[in-house]
Amino acid sequence: MQKNKLILCCALLSACTAMLSAKSKFIDVPGRNEVTVVGRIHFKTDMDKNWLMDTFGVPADKRNYDDCYVLPYIPGSAGLFTNVHKAKEIRAFNNQAWGKNGDYFFVQYKLLKDRTLYFSYVTLFIGGSYMLPVKLPLNFKVVVPEKEKFLYLGDFYYSAKGFAFELTAAHKDEYDEAQKALNEATKKPQTLCRANLEEITEEDIENNNRSFWYESVGTKFSNWYKNMEPKAE
């Protein structure tokens, strides 16, 4: 990936009430026309986090949380795909779409007929705060092979430098570690398929008319921290 300018979003995002709540020990094996994507997001910045939190007004008692991220919601990814059910669908997706900086994600998507998933951005929240969201570019699509249930997207490394948050990004293949993590997360060993990442084109964006990034449900900010665990002392 090339160097990009990472814009630190100032606008507040509505909170997801189930972002990092306690999960069962094992993840489910995807059903028919479903796939679970596997990978890791690694983010670091040379900016002082306390300075950032002072600047954006994060309360002192809300500063003991890890960076967390959420994978992009894709319309239809919870199997509803209608405007009437959109809020319900986003909630269902958000329940399992979150991870901690440096940890693995195991996120399940429903597949439409073309079996294609689009990933424009992942949204990371510095210090777990809704006041400090950043958009980390992905800009790829994957076609999920028939009968594959678990798809390894890769390990994504981001480093943001200085006040301008000048971003350096890299995509690495750490498949063996990912396979081991998947086997620890499932009741029985599972086959992990490497994804073939293809760049999202302007035609893709125009034809789909979607931005493919985090979309929140509009719940109260007061609920944001209720399902998050502070860092261990």
Residue frames as qw, qx, qy, qz and C-alpha x, y, z in Angstrom:
[[0.000, 0.887, 0.462, 0.000, 0.00, 0.00, 0.00],
 [0.380, 0.509, -0.025, 0.772, 1.13, 3.53, -0.67],
 [0.191, -0.208, -0.469, 0.837, 1.49, 6.30, 1.87],
 [0.135, -0.677, -0.566, -0.450, -1.78, 8.02, 2.55],
 [0.097, -0.311, 0.327, -0.887, -2.99, 10.89, 4.67],
 [0.330, -0.414, -0.843, 0.097, -5.08, 9.58, 7.50],
 [0.204, -0.515, -0.043, -0.831, -7.74, 12.04, 8.62],
 [0.128, -0.156, -0.812, 0.548, -8.53, 11.96, 12.31],
 [0.217, -0.573, -0.615, -0.497, -12.32, 12.15, 12.32],
 [0.029, -0.130, 0.426, -0.895, -13.69, 14.84, 14.59],
 [0.613, -0.219, -0.230, -0.723, -17.34, 13.99, 14.11],
 [0.441, -0.212, 0.761, -0.426, -18.83, 11.83, 16.84],
 [0.446, 0.020, -0.799, -0.403, -20.02, 8.40, 15.78],
 [0.754, -0.340, 0.049, -0.560, -23.05, 6.77, 17.36],
 [0.235, -0.460, 0.833, -0.198, -22.13, 3.93, 19.69],
 [0.710, 0.019, -0.643, -0.288, -22.59, 0.22, 19.24],
 [0.632, -0.554, 0.284, -0.461, -23.84, -1.35, 22.44],
 [0.971, -0.150, 0.185, -0.028, -22.37, -4.80, 21.82],
 [0.457, 0.796, -0.396, -0.007, -18.94, -3.94, 20.47],
 [0.355, 0.455, -0.773, 0.265, -16.59, -5.78, 22.83],
 [0.739, -0.379, 0.240, -0.503, -18.92, -7.72, 25.08],
 [0.431, -0.347, 0.832, -0.047, -18.01, -11.14, 26.41],
 [0.673, 0.314, -0.466, -0.481, -18.17, -13.80, 23.72],
 [0.971, -0.152, 0.136, -0.124, -18.56, -17.56, 23.91],
 [0.571, -0.531, 0.543, 0.310, -15.33, -19.53, 24.01],
 [0.453, 0.034, 0.738, 0.499, -15.72, -20.87, 20.48],
 [0.336, 0.382, -0.186, -0.840, -16.93, -19.28, 17.27],
 [0.775, 0.317, 0.464, -0.290, -19.57, -20.91, 15.09],
 [0.383, -0.023, 0.720, 0.579, -18.84, -22.62, 11.80],
 [0.325, 0.304, -0.142, -0.884, -20.55, -20.56, 9.07],
 [0.640, 0.326, 0.653, -0.240, -23.67, -21.98, 7.49],
 [0.555, 0.449, 0.573, 0.403, -24.77, -22.09, 3.89],
 [0.285, 0.761, 0.220, 0.540, -23.84, -18.97, 1.92],
 [0.393, -0.916, 0.081, -0.030, -21.82, -17.62, 4.83],
 [0.742, 0.321, -0.314, 0.498, -18.12, -17.08, 5.44],
 [0.520, -0.825, -0.042, 0.216, -16.01, -15.99, 8.39],
 [0.517, 0.724, -0.229, 0.395, -13.11, -13.69, 7.53],
 [0.787, -0.517, -0.078, 0.328, -9.97, -13.89, 9.65],
 [0.528, 0.564, -0.108, 0.626, -7.09, -11.45, 10.09],
 [0.496, -0.573, -0.321, 0.568, -5.53, -8.82, 12.33],
 [0.180, 0.895, 0.081, 0.399, -5.33, -5.03, 12.45],
 [0.660, -0.333, -0.197, 0.643, -2.15, -3.51, 13.91],
 [0.142, 0.879, 0.154, 0.428, -2.09, 0.25, 14.52],
 [0.587, -0.455, -0.220, 0.632, 0.45, 2.55, 16.15],
 [0.204, 0.897, 0.121, 0.374, 1.06, 6.28, 16.27],
 [0.548, 0.081, -0.347, 0.756, 3.90, 8.43, 17.58],
 [0.232, -0.590, -0.043, -0.772, 1.36, 10.96, 18.89],
 [0.009, 0.073, -0.775, 0.628, 0.91, 11.06, 22.66],
 [0.264, -0.454, -0.804, -0.281, -2.47, 9.47, 23.38],
 [0.246, -0.606, -0.537, 0.533, -3.06, 11.55, 26.51],
 [0.037, -0.315, 0.150, 0.936, -2.52, 14.70, 24.42],
 [0.202, -0.185, -0.715, -0.643, -5.04, 13.44, 21.87],
 [0.320, -0.544, -0.774, 0.053, -7.53, 12.65, 24.60],
 [0.183, -0.511, -0.285, 0.790, -7.01, 16.08, 26.20],
 [0.031, 0.147, -0.386, -0.910, -7.53, 17.73, 22.82],
 [0.371, -0.228, -0.681, -0.589, -10.75, 15.87, 22.05],
 [0.466, -0.373, 0.232, -0.768, -12.12, 16.02, 25.57],
 [0.728, -0.123, -0.669, -0.080, -12.05, 12.36, 26.55],
 [0.589, -0.725, 0.103, -0.341, -12.88, 12.18, 30.30],
 [0.015, -0.627, 0.747, -0.221, -10.05, 11.10, 32.60],
 [0.605, -0.149, 0.713, -0.322, -12.00, 8.05, 33.81],
 [0.849, 0.435, 0.230, -0.192, -12.45, 6.82, 30.22],
 [0.308, 0.810, -0.487, -0.112, -8.78, 6.59, 29.25],
 [0.369, -0.428, 0.823, -0.059, -7.90, 3.09, 30.41],
 [0.839, 0.329, 0.369, -0.227, -9.12, 1.21, 27.33],
 [0.540, -0.127, 0.633, 0.539, -7.38, -0.52, 24.45],
 [0.297, 0.353, -0.409, -0.787, -7.60, 0.70, 20.88],
 [0.556, 0.248, 0.784, -0.122, -10.43, -1.20, 19.21],
 [0.161, 0.262, -0.530, -0.790, -11.62, -1.53, 15.64],
 [0.647, 0.343, 0.567, -0.377, -14.68, -2.62, 13.72],
 [0.320, 0.036, 0.752, 0.575, -14.83, -4.22, 10.28],
 [0.273, 0.110, -0.219, -0.930, -17.03, -2.62, 7.65],
 [0.554, 0.349, 0.639, -0.402, -20.70, -3.41, 7.49],
 [0.041, 0.105, -0.710, -0.695, -21.69, -4.63, 4.02],
 [0.634, 0.097, 0.091, -0.762, -25.38, -4.41, 3.07],
 [0.873, 0.116, -0.359, -0.309, -26.84, -7.90, 3.17],
 [0.335, 0.428, -0.780, 0.309, -24.11, -9.17, 5.48],
 [0.305, -0.079, 0.761, -0.567, -26.63, -10.16, 8.15],
 [0.112, 0.211, 0.950, 0.203, -29.01, -11.66, 5.61],
 [0.210, 0.660, 0.563, -0.451, -31.75, -9.00, 5.53],
 [0.321, 0.015, 0.495, 0.807, -30.68, -6.46, 2.89],
 [0.003, 0.732, 0.549, 0.404, -33.69, -4.14, 3.03],
 [0.051, 0.467, -0.183, 0.864, -34.01, -0.56, 4.25],
 [0.667, -0.541, -0.179, -0.479, -36.84, -1.61, 6.55],
 [0.914, -0.367, -0.126, 0.115, -34.58, -4.03, 8.42],
 [0.525, 0.641, -0.317, 0.462, -31.36, -2.06, 8.09],
 [0.277, -0.695, 0.438, -0.499, -30.97, -1.07, 11.76],
 [0.906, -0.260, 0.266, -0.201, -31.67, -4.64, 12.87],
 [0.902, 0.357, -0.094, 0.222, -29.16, -5.96, 10.36],
 [0.278, 0.719, -0.400, 0.496, -26.43, -3.57, 11.45],
 [0.567, -0.582, 0.418, -0.406, -26.96, -4.55, 15.10],
 [0.986, -0.030, 0.156, -0.041, -26.69, -8.23, 14.20],
 [0.735, 0.528, -0.199, 0.376, -23.50, -7.58, 12.29],
 [0.005, 0.769, -0.378, 0.515, -21.97, -5.29, 14.93],
 [0.824, -0.492, 0.164, -0.230, -22.42, -7.93, 17.62],
 [0.913, -0.161, 0.268, 0.262, -19.42, -9.83, 16.23],
 [0.613, 0.715, 0.059, 0.332, -17.53, -7.31, 14.11],
 [0.152, -0.937, 0.250, -0.191, -15.21, -5.78, 16.74],
 [0.889, 0.000, -0.252, 0.381, -11.64, -6.53, 17.78],
 [0.431, -0.848, 0.101, 0.291, -8.79, -5.12, 19.83],
 [0.329, 0.852, -0.402, -0.071, -5.72, -3.59, 18.22],
 [0.056, 0.553, -0.830, 0.034, -3.30, -6.43, 17.42],
 [0.531, 0.005, 0.798, -0.285, -5.83, -9.20, 18.11],
 [0.066, 0.109, 0.861, 0.492, -7.46, -11.49, 15.56],
 [0.549, 0.182, 0.140, -0.803, -10.90, -10.81, 14.18],
 [0.121, 0.152, 0.963, 0.187, -13.33, -13.58, 13.24],
 [0.353, 0.355, 0.176, -0.847, -16.21, -11.86, 11.47],
 [0.378, 0.281, 0.870, 0.142, -19.03, -13.66, 9.72],
 [0.286, 0.341, -0.195, -0.874, -20.69, -12.35, 6.57],
 [0.696, 0.427, 0.545, -0.189, -23.65, -13.52, 4.55],
 [0.261, -0.211, 0.620, 0.709, -22.82, -13.97, 0.88],
 [0.575, 0.544, 0.103, -0.602, -24.89, -12.64, -1.98],
 [0.904, 0.379, 0.189, -0.062, -25.05, -14.37, -5.35],
 [0.552, 0.749, -0.318, 0.184, -21.71, -13.03, -6.59],
 [0.876, -0.341, -0.178, 0.291, -19.99, -14.22, -3.37],
 [0.473, 0.459, -0.126, 0.741, -18.01, -10.95, -3.31],
 [0.449, -0.773, -0.319, 0.315, -17.14, -8.93, -0.21],
 [0.358, 0.721, -0.010, 0.593, -15.92, -5.34, -0.40],
 [0.604, -0.607, -0.252, 0.451, -13.65, -3.72, 2.17],
 [0.290, 0.835, 0.019, 0.467, -12.94, 0.01, 1.80],
 [0.009, -0.634, 0.463, -0.620, -11.98, 0.90, 5.35],
 [0.598, -0.398, -0.652, 0.242, -11.71, -0.44, 8.85],
 [0.189, -0.813, 0.026, -0.550, -12.60, 2.03, 11.60],
 [0.630, -0.096, -0.569, 0.520, -10.32, 2.16, 14.64],
 [0.348, -0.874, -0.137, -0.310, -11.09, 4.00, 17.88],
 [0.408, 0.436, -0.538, 0.595, -7.96, 5.26, 19.68],
 [0.060, -0.160, 0.680, -0.713, -8.13, 4.36, 23.35],
 [0.030, -0.400, -0.916, 0.027, -11.52, 2.78, 22.68],
 [0.077, 0.503, 0.338, -0.792, -13.05, 6.26, 22.50],
 [0.419, 0.671, 0.592, 0.156, -15.88, 7.23, 20.15],
 [0.015, 0.953, -0.004, -0.302, -14.31, 10.71, 20.19],
 [0.131, -0.682, 0.609, 0.383, -11.18, 9.42, 18.42],
 [0.850, 0.290, 0.440, -0.014, -12.23, 7.38, 15.38],
 [0.001, -0.612, 0.556, 0.563, -9.84, 6.94, 12.45],
 [0.870, 0.416, 0.101, -0.244, -10.48, 5.40, 9.05],
 [0.392, -0.482, 0.709, 0.334, -7.77, 2.95, 7.99],
 [0.612, 0.480, -0.313, -0.545, -7.84, 2.22, 4.23],
 [0.694, -0.067, 0.715, 0.038, -8.24, -1.33, 2.95],
 [0.438, 0.619, -0.272, -0.593, -9.56, -0.84, -0.60],
 [0.087, 0.233, -0.926, -0.284, -9.92, -4.46, -1.69],
 [0.816, 0.017, 0.023, -0.577, -12.57, -6.98, -2.60],
 [0.166, -0.272, 0.948, 0.024, -12.53, -10.77, -2.35],
 [0.756, 0.037, -0.377, -0.534, -14.52, -13.42, -4.13],
 [0.555, -0.361, 0.679, -0.316, -15.16, -16.26, -1.70],
 [0.285, 0.217, -0.877, -0.321, -14.48, -19.68, -3.27],
 [0.786, -0.218, -0.319, -0.483, -17.29, -22.23, -3.19],
 [0.871, -0.268, -0.411, 0.044, -17.44, -24.40, -0.06],
 [0.445, 0.207, -0.455, 0.743, -14.83, -22.33, 1.81],
 [0.451, -0.752, -0.477, -0.054, -16.01, -21.34, 5.29],
 [0.476, -0.782, 0.008, 0.402, -13.00, -19.50, 6.70],
 [0.596, 0.685, 0.092, 0.409, -11.06, -16.93, 4.69],
 [0.579, -0.505, -0.050, 0.638, -7.74, -15.37, 5.75],
 [0.303, 0.936, 0.155, 0.091, -7.53, -11.74, 4.63],
 [0.603, 0.432, -0.261, 0.618, -4.08, -11.08, 6.04],
 [0.482, -0.604, -0.311, 0.554, -2.39, -8.94, 8.68],
 [0.251, 0.812, 0.206, 0.485, -2.68, -5.20, 8.15],
 [0.566, -0.383, -0.230, 0.693, -0.09, -2.87, 9.69],
 [0.131, 0.871, 0.224, 0.418, -0.62, 0.90, 10.01],
 [0.534, -0.339, -0.238, 0.737, 1.72, 3.53, 11.43],
 [0.090, 0.910, 0.302, 0.269, 0.50, 7.14, 11.76],
 [0.599, -0.095, -0.144, 0.781, 3.16, 9.83, 12.12],
 [0.173, 0.013, -0.036, 0.984, 2.87, 13.37, 13.42],
 [0.283, 0.365, 0.374, -0.804, 0.05, 15.89, 13.65],
 [0.495, 0.325, -0.392, -0.704, -0.96, 15.19, 10.05],
 [0.787, -0.024, 0.574, -0.226, -1.32, 11.47, 10.85],
 [0.468, 0.570, -0.568, -0.367, 0.75, 10.60, 7.78],
 [0.884, -0.117, 0.374, -0.256, 0.02, 6.94, 7.31],
 [0.234, 0.456, -0.828, -0.229, 2.30, 4.12, 6.26],
 [0.847, -0.024, 0.296, -0.440, 0.50, 0.83, 5.64],
 [0.182, 0.401, -0.874, -0.204, 1.56, -2.71, 4.84],
 [0.902, -0.030, 0.013, -0.429, -0.22, -5.99, 4.18],
 [0.008, 0.496, -0.867, 0.048, 1.54, -9.17, 5.35],
 [0.838, -0.043, -0.451, -0.304, 0.86, -12.89, 5.05],
 [0.135, -0.407, 0.788, -0.441, 1.14, -14.54, 8.47],
 [0.732, -0.061, -0.455, -0.504, -0.97, -17.54, 7.55],
 [0.574, -0.010, -0.786, 0.230, 0.50, -20.12, 9.93],
 [0.024, -0.024, -0.572, 0.819, -0.23, -17.96, 12.97],
 [0.522, 0.009, -0.057, -0.851, -3.75, -17.29, 11.68],
 [0.703, -0.028, -0.659, -0.268, -4.42, -21.01, 11.15],
 [0.385, -0.051, -0.772, 0.503, -3.30, -21.72, 14.70],
 [0.188, 0.040, 0.348, -0.918, -5.53, -18.94, 16.07],
 [0.636, -0.018, -0.339, -0.693, -8.51, -20.27, 14.11],
 [0.643, -0.056, -0.764, 0.004, -8.04, -23.78, 15.47],
 [0.203, -0.085, -0.668, 0.711, -7.97, -22.37, 18.99],
 [0.317, 0.081, 0.137, -0.935, -11.18, -20.44, 18.32],
 [0.726, 0.036, -0.377, -0.574, -13.21, -23.37, 16.94],
 [0.824, -0.309, 0.374, -0.292, -14.30, -26.62, 18.60],
 [0.886, 0.082, 0.387, 0.241, -12.69, -28.68, 15.84],
 [0.339, -0.375, 0.427, 0.750, -9.78, -27.84, 13.50],
 [0.534, 0.747, 0.330, -0.220, -10.93, -25.98, 10.40],
 [0.640, 0.225, 0.346, 0.648, -9.38, -25.28, 7.02],
 [0.030, -0.816, -0.080, 0.572, -8.34, -21.66, 6.52],
 [0.647, 0.528, 0.383, 0.395, -8.32, -20.48, 2.91],
 [0.308, -0.334, 0.099, 0.885, -6.04, -17.64, 1.79],
 [0.372, 0.804, 0.366, -0.285, -8.03, -14.83, 0.17],
 [0.514, 0.244, 0.369, 0.735, -7.12, -13.41, -3.21],
 [0.039, -0.738, -0.283, 0.612, -7.33, -9.66, -2.63],
 [0.400, 0.468, 0.464, 0.637, -8.29, -7.51, -5.63],
 [0.105, -0.149, -0.137, 0.974, -8.30, -3.73, -5.69],
 [0.249, 0.701, 0.605, -0.283, -11.70, -2.03, -5.57],
 [0.316, 0.213, 0.426, 0.820, -12.23, -0.08, -8.78],
 [0.211, 0.157, 0.079, -0.961, -14.18, 3.10, -9.46],
 [0.505, -0.074, -0.618, -0.598, -16.60, 0.94, -11.42],
 [0.413, -0.259, -0.842, 0.229, -17.19, -1.23, -8.34],
 [0.062, -0.295, -0.461, 0.834, -18.01, 1.82, -6.26],
 [0.331, 0.129, -0.228, -0.907, -20.29, 3.27, -8.92],
 [0.508, -0.106, -0.752, -0.408, -22.13, 0.02, -9.58],
 [0.455, -0.329, -0.783, 0.268, -22.66, -0.79, -5.92],
 [0.175, -0.707, -0.098, -0.678, -23.22, 2.78, -4.71],
 [0.766, -0.613, -0.188, 0.040, -21.79, 1.93, -1.26],
 [0.052, 0.858, -0.441, 0.259, -18.88, 3.12, 0.84],
 [0.891, -0.015, -0.437, 0.121, -18.28, -0.20, 2.66],
 [0.285, 0.312, -0.593, 0.686, -17.16, 1.04, 6.03],
 [0.145, -0.266, -0.796, 0.523, -18.42, 1.19, 9.60],
 [0.315, -0.431, -0.322, -0.782, -22.05, 2.19, 9.92],
 [0.022, -0.001, -0.771, 0.637, -23.42, 2.65, 13.42],
 [0.150, -0.494, -0.846, -0.133, -26.92, 2.10, 14.74],
 [0.146, -0.574, -0.103, -0.799, -27.54, 5.39, 16.53],
 [0.648, -0.550, -0.512, 0.121, -27.63, 4.27, 20.16],
 [0.279, -0.954, 0.018, -0.107, -26.77, 6.54, 23.09],
 [0.410, 0.635, -0.525, 0.392, -23.17, 7.50, 23.73],
 [0.497, -0.552, 0.475, -0.471, -23.81, 6.67, 27.40],
 [0.971, -0.036, 0.181, -0.154, -23.92, 2.99, 26.39],
 [0.564, 0.696, -0.444, 0.023, -20.54, 3.05, 24.64],
 [0.111, 0.545, -0.767, 0.320, -18.38, 1.78, 27.51],
 [0.762, -0.275, 0.298, -0.504, -20.89, -0.58, 29.11],
 [0.990, 0.095, 0.100, -0.036, -19.64, -3.63, 27.24],
 [0.550, 0.655, -0.407, 0.319, -15.96, -2.72, 27.15],
 [0.827, -0.469, -0.169, 0.259, -13.39, -4.01, 29.60],
 [0.063, -0.949, 0.308, 0.006, -10.70, -1.61, 30.93],
 [0.567, 0.513, -0.611, 0.204, -7.08, -2.62, 30.58],
 [0.835, -0.377, -0.362, 0.173, -5.82, -4.99, 33.23],
 [0.279, -0.932, 0.212, -0.090, -4.00, -3.21, 36.02]]
